[in-house]
Amino acid sequence: MIEVLVPGPLTSVQDAFGRPAWRHMGVPVGGAADAWSARLANRLVGNADDDALLEITLSGFAVRFDMTASAAITGGMTASAGGVPLAANAAFSVRTGSTVRVDRGWGVRGYLAIAGGIAVGPVLGSRATDLRSGFGGHHGRALKAGDRLEIGASTAMPTRWTGSRWDGPIRIVPGPHAPGVSLDGEWTVGPEADRTGVRLDGRRLAELGEVPSMGLPLGAIQVPPDGRPIVMLADRPVTGGYPVPACVIGADIGRVAQLRPGDRVTFVSVSVEPAREALRQAEEELAALEPLEAPRDDELGWVGSHE
């Protein structure tokens, strides 16, 4: 069992994949905004990729562990216990009664996975919280102080990540309304950035009007009448009626989900084959793990030994 002490601006139970099988019924996919980081966190503690974990936004989250556990933090946040920083992208052992705090890092979202996964029941095949509709996860809502979450059992070996991640321009492929529209140059993330999408400021694109409503894939870049592009993320609508001149490739969408208001971003166009190769490489990087030995009772490797 874990207890939320400080929920932060927005913390929710999510899984990596959401509900893609229900889009035809109008249900948003949802799931982790940075699914790659969520999957990595789960793998570090020996969970399945789709086990439930915590998605933490911005900073100021704190949780107390009422049991001994293995946990890991990934994504753009940092973690500490008793003022001692915890290594990112590596499992750490937590003693009963320890408090783990998650704070600001290089990105806007962090993923805290605990060995055994958060024990919430699936709704429409997913444990993810649909914050707009109010179902899934923990009572269909963001976490509050005092919430207590059950943790499943696990005997998996903890690991650390030894791979790397592409850090160049965000790669895009042409969309169905690409002719005459360029996303060249530098853009700035606007204040309207959440799990639905990231709006970009910069030069205003020419008004493209509206198009017949169509399905919105993850990473679709819509251009509304004000000419400010929007990159669609996990909680995007199922359909949309604004032109889509380009789409962020699957390997880079998690990086977009980590952008903060004020961050600068550039795009580079690629063809479909390099996009597929980038996705294959990103999948390979998820497997770049090496085992960690669990600390003995007399070692200081336990979180909580400094509290």
GISULFEN-V29500 format. One record per run of one state. SS is the DSSP state (h for helix, s for strand, l for the rest). FROM is the first residue (numbers start at 1). TO is the last residue. If there is no record, write none. Layout:
ss=SS from=FROM to=TO
ss=SS from=FROM to=TO
This chain:
ss=l from=1 to=1
ss=s from=2 to=7
ss=l from=8 to=9
ss=s from=10 to=14
ss=l from=15 to=19
ss=h from=20 to=25
ss=l from=26 to=34
ss=h from=35 to=44
ss=l from=45 to=52
ss=s from=53 to=57
ss=l from=58 to=60
ss=s from=61 to=65
ss=l from=66 to=68
ss=s from=69 to=75
ss=l from=76 to=77
ss=s from=78 to=81
ss=l from=82 to=83
ss=s from=84 to=86
ss=l from=87 to=89
ss=s from=90 to=90
ss=l from=91 to=91
ss=s from=92 to=94
ss=l from=95 to=98
ss=s from=99 to=103
ss=l from=104 to=108
ss=s from=109 to=114
ss=l from=115 to=117
ss=s from=118 to=118
ss=l from=119 to=122
ss=s from=123 to=123
ss=l from=124 to=125
ss=s from=126 to=126
ss=l from=127 to=129
ss=s from=130 to=130
ss=l from=131 to=134
ss=s from=135 to=135
ss=l from=136 to=147
ss=s from=148 to=149
ss=l from=150 to=150
ss=s from=151 to=151
ss=l from=152 to=158
ss=s from=159 to=161
ss=l from=162 to=169
ss=s from=170 to=174
ss=l from=175 to=185
ss=s from=186 to=193
ss=l from=194 to=196
ss=s from=197 to=201
ss=l from=202 to=209
ss=s from=210 to=215
ss=l from=216 to=219
ss=s from=220 to=223
ss=l from=224 to=228
ss=s from=229 to=232
ss=l from=233 to=238
ss=s from=239 to=248
ss=l from=249 to=252
ss=h from=253 to=257
ss=l from=258 to=263
ss=s from=264 to=269
ss=l from=270 to=271
ss=h from=272 to=286
ss=l from=287 to=288
ss=s from=289 to=291
ss=l from=292 to=301
ss=s from=302 to=303
ss=l from=304 to=307
